[in-house]
Amino acid sequence: MRQLGSQVKAALNKQDPTIKVIEIEGADKNLKAAIQVINQTAQSTAITQSVAIELLTDGYIDDPKVRGITVYYNGNNDRGRTYATTLLGCIKKRDSSLPIFGVGAYSDRLTSPGRLGFCRQTDMPALVFYAGYLSNPEDHARIEALNGAETSSLAEGIATGLKEWLRWLQN
């Protein structure tokens, strides 16, 4: 599960080699720098449609009841919920047997700061994706128990969702 980002990148390259993926090492340690790299890359390339996703496999929240795959979107963007539900729908369609319960798309307004920098400060549509919460004992056990095939299936679902999201933006 720790290599989810790399697996999503590989799945996207396999599904559609024309999609450019920028993986930022250490983004979890310096979010401002990661956002700056994302924005500069989008501005300096001829990419007409860009999206950004922050993949987190180690979510932690004070409420141990919170669990499952959660995708947050910019609450000020009317289409944000559509982006998030498109992504989640592709994951569910890909493999409904993944042992992670509770899937949902939520406005970043519902977070404790009331906004997520990654969703608000990128110059393109952005989502924050939590693949479960280590603060929830059941999620923690499921995340630790996911095998390679299940992680690959999740990565394939995310890749398909990102592809659909980009296709949706082009129309």
C-alpha positions as CSV (number, residue, x, y, z in Angstrom):
1,M,0.0,0.0,0.0
2,R,3.0,2.3,0.6
3,Q,3.7,2.3,-3.2
4,L,0.2,3.3,-4.2
5,G,1.4,6.5,-6.0
6,S,3.9,4.6,-8.1
7,Q,1.4,1.9,-8.9
8,V,-1.2,4.5,-10.0
9,K,1.5,6.1,-12.3
10,A,2.3,2.7,-13.8
11,A,-1.3,2.0,-14.4
12,L,-1.9,5.3,-16.0
13,N,1.1,4.8,-18.3
14,K,-0.2,1.4,-19.3
15,Q,-3.8,2.6,-19.9
16,D,-2.9,5.8,-21.7
17,P,0.8,6.7,-22.3
18,T,-0.1,10.2,-23.4
19,I,-1.1,11.2,-19.9
20,K,1.8,12.9,-18.1
21,V,2.2,12.0,-14.5
22,I,4.4,14.1,-12.1
23,E,5.2,12.3,-8.9
24,I,6.6,14.6,-6.3
25,E,8.9,13.0,-3.7
26,G,8.5,14.3,-0.2
27,A,5.2,16.1,-1.0
28,D,3.9,14.9,2.4
29,K,6.7,16.8,4.2
30,N,6.4,20.1,2.3
31,L,3.0,20.6,0.8
32,K,3.6,24.3,-0.2
33,A,6.6,23.2,-2.2
34,A,4.7,20.4,-3.9
35,I,1.8,22.8,-4.8
36,Q,4.4,25.2,-6.2
37,V,6.0,22.5,-8.4
38,I,2.5,21.4,-9.6
39,N,1.5,24.9,-10.5
40,Q,4.8,25.7,-12.2
41,T,4.7,22.4,-14.2
42,A,1.2,23.1,-15.4
43,Q,2.1,26.6,-16.5
44,S,5.4,25.7,-18.2
45,T,4.0,22.8,-20.3
46,A,1.6,22.7,-23.2
47,I,-0.8,20.6,-21.1
48,T,-4.3,21.8,-21.9
49,Q,-6.1,19.7,-19.3
50,S,-4.5,19.1,-15.9
51,V,-5.7,17.6,-12.6
52,A,-3.9,17.1,-9.3
53,I,-4.4,14.4,-6.7
54,E,-2.8,13.9,-3.4
55,L,-2.8,10.2,-2.5
56,L,-2.5,9.5,1.2
57,T,-2.3,6.0,2.7
58,D,-1.6,7.1,6.2
59,G,-4.6,9.2,7.1
60,Y,-4.9,10.1,10.8
61,I,-7.8,12.0,12.4
62,D,-8.7,12.5,16.1
63,D,-12.0,10.7,15.7
64,P,-11.2,6.9,15.5
65,K,-14.7,6.3,14.1
66,V,-13.8,7.9,10.8
67,R,-12.8,5.2,8.3
68,G,-12.8,4.2,4.7
69,I,-11.7,5.7,1.4
70,T,-12.4,9.4,1.5
71,V,-11.9,11.9,-1.3
72,Y,-12.0,15.6,-0.5
73,Y,-12.7,18.3,-3.1
74,N,-12.7,22.1,-3.2
75,G,-16.0,23.1,-1.7
76,N,-16.0,26.3,-3.7
77,N,-15.9,24.4,-7.0
78,D,-19.4,23.2,-8.0
79,R,-17.9,20.4,-10.1
80,G,-15.6,19.1,-7.3
81,R,-18.1,16.6,-6.1
82,T,-18.6,15.3,-9.6
83,Y,-14.8,14.8,-10.0
84,A,-14.6,13.0,-6.7
85,T,-17.6,10.7,-7.3
86,T,-16.3,9.9,-10.8
87,L,-13.0,8.7,-9.3
88,L,-14.7,6.7,-6.6
89,G,-17.2,5.2,-9.1
90,C,-14.3,3.9,-11.1
91,I,-12.7,2.3,-8.1
92,K,-15.9,0.6,-7.1
93,K,-16.5,-0.6,-10.6
94,R,-12.9,-1.9,-10.9
95,D,-13.1,-4.1,-7.8
96,S,-16.0,-3.9,-5.4
97,S,-14.4,-6.6,-3.3
98,L,-11.6,-4.4,-1.9
99,P,-11.7,-4.8,1.9
100,I,-12.0,-1.1,2.6
101,F,-15.4,0.0,3.8
102,G,-17.1,3.4,3.8
103,V,-16.4,5.3,0.6
104,G,-17.3,8.9,0.3
105,A,-16.7,12.3,-1.4
106,Y,-16.7,15.3,0.8
107,S,-16.3,19.1,0.5
108,D,-13.0,20.3,2.1
109,R,-15.2,22.6,4.1
110,L,-16.0,19.7,6.3
111,T,-12.4,19.3,7.5
112,S,-11.2,20.8,10.7
113,P,-9.4,23.7,9.0
114,G,-12.5,24.2,6.8
115,R,-10.3,24.1,3.7
116,L,-7.5,21.9,2.3
117,G,-4.5,23.8,0.8
118,F,-4.0,21.1,-1.8
119,C,-7.6,21.5,-3.1
120,R,-7.5,25.3,-2.9
121,Q,-4.0,26.4,-3.9
122,T,-3.4,24.3,-7.1
123,D,-4.1,26.1,-10.4
124,M,-6.1,23.1,-11.6
125,P,-8.9,20.9,-10.3
126,A,-7.5,18.9,-7.3
127,L,-8.6,16.1,-5.0
128,V,-7.2,14.8,-1.7
129,F,-7.6,11.0,-1.6
130,Y,-7.3,9.0,1.7
131,A,-7.1,5.3,1.3
132,G,-8.2,4.7,4.8
133,Y,-7.3,5.9,8.3
134,L,-4.6,4.5,10.5
135,S,-6.4,6.1,13.5
136,N,-9.3,3.7,12.9
137,P,-8.4,0.2,14.2
138,E,-10.4,-1.6,11.5
139,D,-8.9,0.5,8.7
140,H,-5.5,0.1,10.1
141,A,-5.8,-3.7,10.1
142,R,-7.2,-3.7,6.5
143,I,-4.5,-1.4,5.2
144,E,-1.8,-3.5,6.7
145,A,-3.5,-6.7,5.3
146,L,-3.9,-5.5,1.7
147,N,-1.9,-7.8,-0.6
148,G,-0.2,-6.8,-3.7
149,A,-3.1,-7.7,-6.0
150,E,-5.6,-5.7,-3.9
151,T,-3.2,-2.6,-3.9
152,S,-2.8,-3.0,-7.7
153,S,-6.5,-3.2,-8.2
154,L,-7.0,0.0,-6.2
155,A,-4.3,1.7,-8.2
156,E,-5.9,0.5,-11.5
157,G,-9.2,1.9,-10.3
158,I,-7.7,5.3,-9.4
159,A,-5.9,5.4,-12.7
160,T,-9.2,4.7,-14.6
161,G,-10.9,7.4,-12.5
162,L,-8.2,9.9,-13.3
163,K,-8.5,9.1,-17.0
164,E,-12.3,9.5,-16.8
165,W,-11.9,12.8,-14.9
166,L,-9.6,14.2,-17.6
167,R,-11.9,13.0,-20.4
168,W,-14.8,14.7,-18.6
169,L,-12.9,17.9,-18.4
170,Q,-12.2,17.8,-22.1
171,N,-15.9,17.8,-23.0
